[in-house]
Amino acid sequence: MFEKIKEYIQEVQNFQSTDPAELENFRIRFNGKKGILTQLFDDFKQIPNEQKKAYGQEINALKQAFLQKFEELKSSTPTAKKSTEIDLTRPGFPFQLGTRHPISLVKNRIIEIFKSIGFAVADGPEIEDDWHNFSALNMPEYHPARDMQDTFFIEQNPDVLLRTHTSSVQIRYMEENEPPIRILSPGRVFRNEAISSRSHCIFHQIEGLYIDEKVSFADLKQTIQFFTTELFGKSKIRMRPSYFPFTEPSAEVDVYWGLNSETDYRITKGTGWLEIMGCGMVDPAVLKNVNIDPEKYSGYAFGMGIERIVMLLYQMGDIRMFFENDKRMLQQFSHV
């Protein structure tokens, strides 16, 4: 065995080549997974104890001879030079441009319209407490209006929930700022509703609030009139009496869509009118809850669902499409 190792050492020392392929075969023969060195180390346990020291020294001598020879030949073996130059005349790889989501497009458009008349954007947490989501908005515990909004509560804690409307942002803003206040509060809201083509447990709202001295219902109507004309190109609106616990008086706003096509008949149910938002004058009790004097200040609030407006503007019949991340749907808005 010792003589065999000496023969291997002699073979290593005599090996000469500048061919990369031959050098690689040389490496595999001696230092591959099934190479000579691997086999010799595997045989080490079969060597008598009194010979193991000398045997180990011979194997290490072979290994050192191989490594020295391999590095020597590798450094002198020519390799193909890689070009680092870039051919600027070659055509590039096309990158497909992304598109904005239709909800983002419409939300940004609504924000632009209201910013043009002095509204600023305010944001708030999606995980809320009972005070900001219900009680401060004139919906104390056991108030029947709470049943209108099926709520997701967090970890069975009745005081922690996913917000059911972005009105909670308005409460937080009024607590920290003095009038005059003129804000929009866009964002996601959550309600425990069955998912269908017309409803979803997650949707987007954008709500507005204006608080100042001598604010009237006429100011509210003119603001909504301006908004509907800018967004829809429709100037004819109507207000129907309604009920919201945080506004009094309250109204639902309809815009006249017309009956020019079969689609118009379907989405307006043959009336030509479309409901787009709720609104009203801020209830004095809400102002008291945020330490604003209702004798000195008054204000109006309004709110709308963004998905509903997107479906109207782009004639989309299924709200679930907004949450499926289907590129085919999104690519339709690449020109918008």
Stockholm file with secondary structure:
# STOCKHOLM 1.0

chainA/1-336         MFEKIKEYIQEVQNFQSTDPAELENFRIRFNGKKGILTQLFDDFKQIPNEQKKAYGQEINALKQAFLQKFEELKSSTPTAKKSTEIDLTRPGFPFQLGTRHPISLVKNRIIEIFKSIGFAVADGPEIEDDWHNFSALNMPEYHPARDMQDTFFIEQNPDVLLRTHTSSVQIRYMEENEPPIRILSPGRVFRNEAISSRSHCIFHQIEGLYIDEKVSFADLKQTIQFFTTELFGKSKIRMRPSYFPFTEPSAEVDVYWGLNSETDYRITKGTGWLEIMGCGMVDPAVLKNVNIDPEKYSGYAFGMGIERIVMLLYQMGDIRMFFENDKRMLQQFSHV
#=GR chainA/1-336 SS CHHHHHHHHHHHHHCCCCCHHHHHHHHHHHHSTTSHHHHHHHGGGGSCHHHHHHHHHHHHHHHHHHHHHHHHHHHHSCCCCCCCCCCTTSCCCCCCCCCCCHHHHHHHHHHHHHHTTTCEECCCCSEEEHHHHTGGGTCCTTCGGGGGSCCCEETTEEEEEECSSTHHHHHHHHHHCCSCEEEEEEEEEECCCCCCSSCCSEEEEEEEEEEETTCCHHHHHHHHHHHHHHHHSCCCEEEEEEEETTEEEEEEEEEECCCSSHHHHHHTTTSSEEEEEEEEEECHHHHHHTTCCTTTCEEEEEEEEHHHHHHHHHTCCCGGGGGSCCHHHHGGGTTC
#=GC SS_cons         CHHHHHHHHHHHHHCCCCCHHHHHHHHHHHHSTTSHHHHHHHGGGGSCHHHHHHHHHHHHHHHHHHHHHHHHHHHHSCCCCCCCCCCTTSCCCCCCCCCCCHHHHHHHHHHHHHHTTTCEECCCCSEEEHHHHTGGGTCCTTCGGGGGSCCCEETTEEEEEECSSTHHHHHHHHHHCCSCEEEEEEEEEECCCCCCSSCCSEEEEEEEEEEETTCCHHHHHHHHHHHHHHHHSCCCEEEEEEEETTEEEEEEEEEECCCSSHHHHHHTTTSSEEEEEEEEEECHHHHHHTTCCTTTCEEEEEEEEHHHHHHHHHTCCCGGGGGSCCHHHHGGGTTC
//
